[in-house]
Amino acid sequence: MSDCILWTGATIKSKKALYGWKGKTTAHRTVYMETFGEISSDLDVDHTCFNTLCVNPEHLRAVPKGKNRAETQRFLANECRKGHPLTPENTYKFKGENRRCKICKLEANRRSLERRKLCR
């Protein structure tokens, strides 16, 4: 799968997710319609990458509204964005937010350490 293309324009917060906003609708929905055509009112545009700011047409698909919500809930309940399991042993909470992945945090810390070593 290709990399996400992140929306850099206006945004809108919906529940706990941040979405790109273009005109009168979400940016990913606009990009989907520009790329693939009109969308039926009973369909949502789903991010297969689970990144709500992504507008890469390869990561978007039209699915029934219930399926989109169910898959998102399953995804959020079981694994982080990078696919690591969100088990009690591999998660922590940070300042009242949702669970965070310890493996991802460890990888981020390692990258940060490497960057600091290169700057010396």
C-alpha positions, 0 to 999 in steps of 0.5 A: 500500500502506498503512503498516506497523503495527509490533508493540510488544509482546514480541519473539523473535529468529529467525536474523537477524530480529526478530519480534513474539511473542504467546502461543505464536506470532509476532504476525503469524501471530496477526493473520493468523489473527484476520483471515483464519482458520486457516492450514494447517501447510504455509504460512507467513505472509509479510510483503509489506513485508519488515518482520518486526515489521509486523502490518498484515493488508494486508501479510500473506499465506499462502504455501508455506514454500519460496516465503516463504524464496526470496522473502525471500532474493531480496529481501535479496540484491537490494534494500534495504527501500525498494527501492534496488539493493544493488550494490557501489557502493551498499552498505557494512557497519557494525560487522559487520552485513549490507550497508546502503544508501548511498542510505538513509543519505544520505536519513537524514542529510538528514532529520537535517540538516533537523530540526537546522536547524528546531531552531535 
